[in-house]
Amino acid sequence: MPGPSEAERLTQATLAQRLADAGFVLPGSLITRRMRCGKPNCHCHGEPPELHGPYFQWTRSAERKTLTCLLTEELVERYRPW
């Protein structure tokens, strides 16, 4: 099977340069959540509820699946501009 043509290599190099010029890109959504735990006597089940958190979730799609990852505050500060 032949490799990419010269035109295809040039297009790839141009696109790679454009992505590099754009800087770091983080696909998906970054959200902040507060949640209840499973302990029935915890303050998060009271009135009014005092939920646990904040927790930072990064959600993205990969290969037709939704992937969710909890991020540390350090990573959130690093990723937030993107």
N, CA, C and O atoms as CSV, one atom per row, in Angstrom:
chain,resi,resn,atom,element,x,y,z
A,1,MET,N,N,0.843,-1.171,0.000
A,1,MET,CA,C,0.000,0.000,0.000
A,1,MET,C,C,0.895,1.243,0.000
A,1,MET,O,O,1.781,1.362,0.846
A,2,PRO,N,N,0.676,2.156,-0.926
A,2,PRO,CA,C,1.523,3.346,-1.005
A,2,PRO,C,C,1.268,4.287,0.172
A,2,PRO,O,O,0.171,4.337,0.729
A,3,GLY,N,N,2.308,5.024,0.528
A,3,GLY,CA,C,2.187,6.003,1.611
A,3,GLY,C,C,1.459,7.251,1.146
A,3,GLY,O,O,1.013,7.329,0.001
A,4,PRO,N,N,1.341,8.224,2.033
A,4,PRO,CA,C,0.649,9.464,1.665
A,4,PRO,C,C,1.407,10.220,0.574
A,4,PRO,O,O,2.636,10.193,0.507
A,5,SER,N,N,0.644,10.883,-0.264
A,5,SER,CA,C,1.252,11.665,-1.342
A,5,SER,C,C,1.895,12.921,-0.758
A,5,SER,O,O,1.702,13.246,0.413
A,6,GLU,N,N,2.651,13.609,-1.581
A,6,GLU,CA,C,3.297,14.852,-1.150
A,6,GLU,C,C,2.253,15.879,-0.729
A,6,GLU,O,O,2.443,16.583,0.262
A,7,ALA,N,N,1.156,15.971,-1.469
A,7,ALA,CA,C,0.085,16.920,-1.132
A,7,ALA,C,C,-0.550,16.567,0.213
A,7,ALA,O,O,-0.867,17.455,1.005
A,8,GLU,N,N,-0.734,15.275,0.469
A,8,GLU,CA,C,-1.313,14.844,1.748
A,8,GLU,C,C,-0.364,15.134,2.910
A,8,GLU,O,O,-0.801,15.545,3.985
A,9,ARG,N,N,0.924,14.921,2.693
A,9,ARG,CA,C,1.910,15.230,3.734
A,9,ARG,C,C,1.947,16.724,4.021
A,9,ARG,O,O,2.072,17.132,5.176
A,10,LEU,N,N,1.841,17.537,2.983
A,10,LEU,CA,C,1.834,18.986,3.154
A,10,LEU,C,C,0.584,19.429,3.921
A,10,LEU,O,O,0.665,20.278,4.809
A,11,THR,N,N,-0.564,18.854,3.575
A,11,THR,CA,C,-1.807,19.178,4.281
A,11,THR,C,C,-1.703,18.789,5.749
A,11,THR,O,O,-2.117,19.548,6.627
A,12,GLN,N,N,-1.154,17.614,6.016
A,12,GLN,CA,C,-0.995,17.151,7.391
A,12,GLN,C,C,-0.061,18.080,8.171
A,12,GLN,O,O,-0.350,18.430,9.315
A,13,ALA,N,N,1.039,18.473,7.569
A,13,ALA,CA,C,1.980,19.368,8.236
A,13,ALA,C,C,1.344,20.725,8.517
A,13,ALA,O,O,1.566,21.311,9.576
A,14,THR,N,N,0.555,21.222,7.570
A,14,THR,CA,C,-0.126,22.508,7.754
A,14,THR,C,C,-1.123,22.425,8.903
A,14,THR,O,O,-1.180,23.322,9.745
A,15,LEU,N,N,-1.907,21.356,8.939
A,15,LEU,CA,C,-2.879,21.181,10.023
A,15,LEU,C,C,-2.186,21.024,11.374
A,15,LEU,O,O,-2.643,21.580,12.373
A,16,ALA,N,N,-1.101,20.279,11.410
A,16,ALA,CA,C,-0.357,20.102,12.654
A,16,ALA,C,C,0.179,21.436,13.158
A,16,ALA,O,O,0.162,21.700,14.360
A,17,GLN,N,N,0.651,22.272,12.250
A,17,GLN,CA,C,1.157,23.586,12.646
A,17,GLN,C,C,0.032,24.471,13.166
A,17,GLN,O,O,0.216,25.190,14.148
A,18,ARG,N,N,-1.129,24.428,12.522
A,18,ARG,CA,C,-2.275,25.229,12.972
A,18,ARG,C,C,-2.726,24.807,14.369
A,18,ARG,O,O,-3.070,25.655,15.193
A,19,LEU,N,N,-2.726,23.495,14.639
A,19,LEU,CA,C,-3.075,23.013,15.973
A,19,LEU,C,C,-2.042,23.450,17.003
A,19,LEU,O,O,-2.401,23.838,18.114
A,20,ALA,N,N,-0.775,23.390,16.645
A,20,ALA,CA,C,0.277,23.824,17.560
A,20,ALA,C,C,0.151,25.310,17.867
A,20,ALA,O,O,0.376,25.730,19.002
A,21,ASP,N,N,-0.207,26.107,16.866
A,21,ASP,CA,C,-0.371,27.547,17.070
A,21,ASP,C,C,-1.558,27.865,17.970
A,21,ASP,O,O,-1.556,28.879,18.668
A,22,ALA,N,N,-2.576,26.998,17.957
A,22,ALA,CA,C,-3.774,27.230,18.777
A,22,ALA,C,C,-3.489,26.991,20.252
A,22,ALA,O,O,-4.218,27.506,21.099
A,23,GLY,N,N,-2.467,26.238,20.582
A,23,GLY,CA,C,-2.165,25.932,21.972
A,23,GLY,C,C,-2.879,24.669,22.414
A,23,GLY,O,O,-3.466,23.953,21.603
A,24,PHE,N,N,-2.821,24.407,23.710
A,24,PHE,CA,C,-3.416,23.209,24.284
A,24,PHE,C,C,-4.932,23.287,24.177
A,24,PHE,O,O,-5.528,24.307,24.523
A,25,VAL,N,N,-5.555,22.223,23.704
A,25,VAL,CA,C,-7.008,22.171,23.553
A,25,VAL,C,C,-7.526,20.959,24.320
A,25,VAL,O,O,-7.028,19.846,24.149
A,26,LEU,N,N,-8.521,21.182,25.158
A,26,LEU,CA,C,-9.115,20.107,25.938
A,26,LEU,C,C,-10.534,19.879,25.451
A,26,LEU,O,O,-11.411,20.691,25.744
A,27,PRO,N,N,-10.792,18.802,24.716
A,27,PRO,CA,C,-12.149,18.565,24.219
A,27,PRO,C,C,-13.072,18.121,25.342
A,27,PRO,O,O,-12.634,17.477,26.295
A,28,GLY,N,N,-14.336,18.462,25.231
A,28,GLY,CA,C,-15.316,18.027,26.214
A,28,GLY,C,C,-15.797,19.170,27.077
A,28,GLY,O,O,-15.665,20.340,26.719
A,29,SER,N,N,-16.364,18.812,28.234
A,29,SER,CA,C,-16.939,19.791,29.153
A,29,SER,C,C,-16.309,19.643,30.525
A,29,SER,O,O,-16.054,18.532,30.989
A,30,LEU,N,N,-16.062,20.773,31.166
A,30,LEU,CA,C,-15.555,20.794,32.532
A,30,LEU,C,C,-16.642,21.406,33.398
A,30,LEU,O,O,-17.014,22.564,33.204
A,31,ILE,N,N,-17.160,20.630,34.364
A,31,ILE,CA,C,-18.240,21.125,35.213
A,31,ILE,C,C,-17.876,20.953,36.684
A,31,ILE,O,O,-17.003,20.160,37.037
A,32,THR,N,N,-18.563,21.712,37.532
A,32,THR,CA,C,-18.423,21.616,38.980
A,32,THR,C,C,-19.696,20.991,39.532
A,32,THR,O,O,-20.799,21.410,39.183
A,33,ARG,N,N,-19.543,19.991,40.394
A,33,ARG,CA,C,-20.711,19.310,40.970
A,33,ARG,C,C,-20.605,19.261,42.480
A,33,ARG,O,O,-19.511,19.232,43.043
A,34,ARG,N,N,-21.750,19.252,43.122
A,34,ARG,CA,C,-21.875,18.982,44.552
A,34,ARG,C,C,-22.832,17.813,44.673
A,34,ARG,O,O,-23.839,17.756,43.968
A,35,MET,N,N,-22.521,16.865,45.573
A,35,MET,CA,C,-23.302,15.624,45.604
A,35,MET,C,C,-23.646,15.191,47.026
A,35,MET,O,O,-23.036,15.633,47.999
A,36,ARG,N,N,-24.643,14.311,47.114
A,36,ARG,CA,C,-24.999,13.631,48.354
A,36,ARG,C,C,-24.218,12.318,48.416
A,36,ARG,O,O,-23.909,11.713,47.390
A,37,CYS,N,N,-23.908,11.894,49.641
A,37,CYS,CA,C,-23.252,10.600,49.815
A,37,CYS,C,C,-24.299,9.547,50.161
A,37,CYS,O,O,-25.495,9.839,50.140
A,38,GLY,N,N,-23.875,8.345,50.474
A,38,GLY,CA,C,-24.801,7.264,50.773
A,38,GLY,C,C,-25.127,7.101,52.249
A,38,GLY,O,O,-25.899,6.213,52.611
A,39,LYS,N,N,-24.553,7.945,53.113
A,39,LYS,CA,C,-24.805,7.828,54.552
A,39,LYS,C,C,-26.107,8.552,54.897
A,39,LYS,O,O,-26.195,9.761,54.682
A,40,PRO,N,N,-27.111,7.865,55.420
A,40,PRO,CA,C,-28.411,8.495,55.662
A,40,PRO,C,C,-28.387,9.596,56.714
A,40,PRO,O,O,-29.222,10.499,56.655
A,41,ASN,N,N,-27.466,9.561,57.675
A,41,ASN,CA,C,-27.430,10.576,58.732
A,41,ASN,C,C,-26.465,11.717,58.438
A,41,ASN,O,O,-26.242,12.563,59.304
A,42,CYS,N,N,-25.899,11.763,57.265
A,42,CYS,CA,C,-24.937,12.809,56.899
A,42,CYS,C,C,-25.655,14.136,56.679
A,42,CYS,O,O,-26.828,14.160,56.306
A,43,HIS,N,N,-24.948,15.236,56.911
A,43,HIS,CA,C,-25.519,16.576,56.734
A,43,HIS,C,C,-25.975,16.841,55.303
A,43,HIS,O,O,-26.755,17.762,55.063
A,44,CYS,N,N,-25.499,16.049,54.357
A,44,CYS,CA,C,-25.912,16.265,52.968
A,44,CYS,C,C,-27.355,15.823,52.723
A,44,CYS,O,O,-27.929,16.145,51.683
A,45,HIS,N,N,-27.948,15.088,53.669
A,45,HIS,CA,C,-29.344,14.657,53.541
A,45,HIS,C,C,-30.285,15.518,54.380
A,45,HIS,O,O,-31.485,15.251,54.431
A,46,GLY,N,N,-29.749,16.552,55.040
A,46,GLY,CA,C,-30.569,17.395,55.908
A,46,GLY,C,C,-31.400,18.398,55.137
A,46,GLY,O,O,-31.406,18.420,53.906
A,47,GLU,N,N,-32.107,19.236,55.901
A,47,GLU,CA,C,-32.915,20.322,55.319
A,47,GLU,C,C,-32.407,21.636,55.868
A,47,GLU,O,O,-32.539,21.842,57.075
A,48,PRO,N,N,-31.853,22.518,55.116
A,48,PRO,CA,C,-31.503,22.341,53.707
A,48,PRO,C,C,-30.255,21.465,53.592
A,48,PRO,O,O,-29.443,21.427,54.516
A,49,PRO,N,N,-30.097,20.775,52.492
A,49,PRO,CA,C,-28.939,19.890,52.340
A,49,PRO,C,C,-27.643,20.686,52.200
A,49,PRO,O,O,-27.601,21.715,51.526
A,50,GLU,N,N,-26.592,20.194,52.846
A,50,GLU,CA,C,-25.243,20.753,52.698
A,50,GLU,C,C,-24.443,19.716,51.917
A,50,GLU,O,O,-23.867,18.793,52.493
A,51,LEU,N,N,-24.417,19.882,50.618
A,51,LEU,CA,C,-23.832,18.875,49.737
A,51,LEU,C,C,-22.313,18.856,49.816
A,51,LEU,O,O,-21.682,19.863,50.136
A,52,HIS,N,N,-21.739,17.701,49.522
A,52,HIS,CA,C,-20.285,17.529,49.482
A,52,HIS,C,C,-19.737,18.114,48.184
A,52,HIS,O,O,-20.419,18.126,47.159
A,53,GLY,N,N,-18.517,18.591,48.239
A,53,GLY,CA,C,-17.892,19.113,47.031
A,53,GLY,C,C,-17.280,20.469,47.284
A,53,GLY,O,O,-17.173,20.879,48.440
A,54,PRO,N,N,-16.883,21.164,46.278
A,54,PRO,CA,C,-17.155,20.885,44.869
A,54,PRO,C,C,-16.227,19.805,44.312
A,54,PRO,O,O,-15.071,19.673,44.714
A,55,TYR,N,N,-16.776,19.051,43.383
A,55,TYR,CA,C,-16.028,18.063,42.619
A,55,TYR,C,C,-16.002,18.539,41.173
A,55,TYR,O,O,-16.996,19.047,40.655
A,56,PHE,N,N,-14.866,18.370,40.537
A,56,PHE,CA,C,-14.692,18.840,39.162
A,56,PHE,C,C,-14.700,17.640,38.225
A,56,PHE,O,O,-13.892,16.722,38.368
A,57,GLN,N,N,-15.615,17.656,37.272
A,57,GLN,CA,C,-15.758,16.559,36.322
A,57,GLN,C,C,-15.439,17.028,34.917
A,57,GLN,O,O,-15.911,18.071,34.465
A,58,TRP,N,N,-14.630,16.237,34.239
A,58,TRP,CA,C,-14.343,16.473,32.824
A,58,TRP,C,C,-15.019,15.340,32.062
A,58,TRP,O,O,-14.730,14.168,32.304
A,59,THR,N,N,-15.915,15.684,31.144
A,59,THR,CA,C,-16.664,14.706,30.364
A,59,THR,C,C,-16.371,14.917,28.889
A,59,THR,O,O,-16.361,16.046,28.398
A,60,ARG,N,N,-16.133,13.817,28.192
A,60,ARG,CA,C,-15.848,13.888,26.761
A,60,ARG,C,C,-16.353,12.615,26.103
A,60,ARG,O,O,-16.718,11.653,26.779
A,61,SER,N,N,-16.369,12.622,24.800
A,61,SER,CA,C,-16.803,11.459,24.033
A,61,SER,C,C,-15.594,10.880,23.305
A,61,SER,O,O,-14.804,11.610,22.706
A,62,ALA,N,N,-15.465,9.563,23.369
A,62,ALA,CA,C,-14.376,8.881,22.668
A,62,ALA,C,C,-14.880,7.527,22.194
A,62,ALA,O,O,-15.392,6.731,22.981
A,63,GLU,N,N,-14.732,7.280,20.925
A,63,GLU,CA,C,-15.133,6.007,20.325
A,63,GLU,C,C,-16.570,5.641,20.694
A,63,GLU,O,O,-16.851,4.518,21.113
A,64,ARG,N,N,-17.467,6.603,20.532
A,64,ARG,CA,C,-18.909,6.435,20.765
A,64,ARG,C,C,-19.274,6.154,22.216
A,64,ARG,O,O,-20.354,5.632,22.491
A,65,LYS,N,N,-18.384,6.495,23.149
A,65,LYS,CA,C,-18.666,6.313,24.569
A,65,LYS,C,C,-18.411,7.629,25.289
A,65,LYS,O,O,-17.517,8.392,24.924
A,66,THR,N,N,-19.210,7.879,26.315
A,66,THR,CA,C,-19.015,9.057,27.147
A,66,THR,C,C,-18.067,8.685,28.274
A,66,THR,O,O,-18.305,7.721,29.001
A,67,LEU,N,N,-17.001,9.444,28.416
A,67,LEU,CA,C,-16.007,9.204,29.453
A,67,LEU,C,C,-16.026,10.368,30.435
A,67,LEU,O,O,-16.032,11.531,30.030
A,68,THR,N,N,-16.035,10.051,31.719
A,68,THR,CA,C,-16.046,11.076,32.752
A,68,THR,C,C,-14.876,10.834,33.686
A,68,THR,O,O,-14.593,9.698,34.067
A,69,CYS,N,N,-14.203,11.908,34.048
A,69,CYS,CA,C,-13.031,11.820,34.906
A,69,CYS,C,C,-13.118,12.915,35.963
A,69,CYS,O,O,-13.412,14.065,35.637
A,70,LEU,N,N,-12.866,12.570,37.230
A,70,LEU,CA,C,-12.789,13.579,38.277
A,70,LEU,C,C,-11.391,14.181,38.258
A,70,LEU,O,O,-10.396,13.463,38.155
A,71,LEU,N,N,-11.324,15.499,38.359
A,71,LEU,CA,C,-10.042,16.199,38.315
A,71,LEU,C,C,-9.721,16.804,39.671
A,71,LEU,O,O,-10.623,17.188,40.416
A,72,THR,N,N,-8.442,16.888,39.990
A,72,THR,CA,C,-8.011,17.580,41.200
A,72,THR,C,C,-8.089,19.087,40.965
A,72,THR,O,O,-8.163,19.539,39.822
A,73,GLU,N,N,-8.071,19.859,42.048
A,73,GLU,CA,C,-8.108,21.316,41.901
A,73,GLU,C,C,-6.903,21.820,41.112
A,73,GLU,O,O,-7.009,22.784,40.354
A,74,GLU,N,N,-5.759,21.165,41.293
A,74,GLU,CA,C,-4.547,21.555,40.562
A,74,GLU,C,C,-4.749,21.396,39.053
A,74,GLU,O,O,-4.386,22.280,38.277
A,75,LEU,N,N,-5.325,20.273,38.647
A,75,LEU,CA,C,-5.577,20.051,37.221
A,75,LEU,C,C,-6.639,21.008,36.684
A,75,LEU,O,O,-6.552,21.457,35.542
A,76,VAL,N,N,-7.642,21.319,37.508
A,76,VAL,CA,C,-8.689,22.250,37.068
A,76,VAL,C,C,-8.082,23.608,36.759
A,76,VAL,O,O,-8.407,24.206,35.734
A,77,GLU,N,N,-7.217,24.103,37.615
A,77,GLU,CA,C,-6.586,25.405,37.377
A,77,GLU,C,C,-5.719,25.365,36.127
A,77,GLU,O,O,-5.605,26.359,35.410
A,78,ARG,N,N,-5.116,24.229,35.872
A,78,ARG,CA,C,-4.274,24.081,34.682
A,78,ARG,C,C,-5.117,24.018,33.409
A,78,ARG,O,O,-4.733,24.584,32.386
A,79,TYR,N,N,-6.273,23.328,33.463
A,79,TYR,CA,C,-7.103,23.115,32.281
A,79,TYR,C,C,-8.145,24.191,32.049
A,79,TYR,O,O,-8.604,24.354,30.919
A,80,ARG,N,N,-8.539,24.940,33.087
A,80,ARG,CA,C,-9.665,25.867,32.980
A,80,ARG,C,C,-9.563,26.840,31.801
A,80,ARG,O,O,-10.583,27.080,31.155
A,81,PRO,N,N,-8.410,27.410,31.482
A,81,PRO,CA,C,-8.369,28.349,30.352
A,81,PRO,C,C,-8.733,27.715,29.011
A,81,PRO,O,O,-9.079,28.439,28.077
A,82,TRP,N,N,-8.667,26.407,28.886
A,82,TRP,CA,C,-8.900,25.762,27.603
A,82,TRP,C,C,-10.316,25.301,27.497
A,82,TRP,O,O,-10.704,24.730,26.478
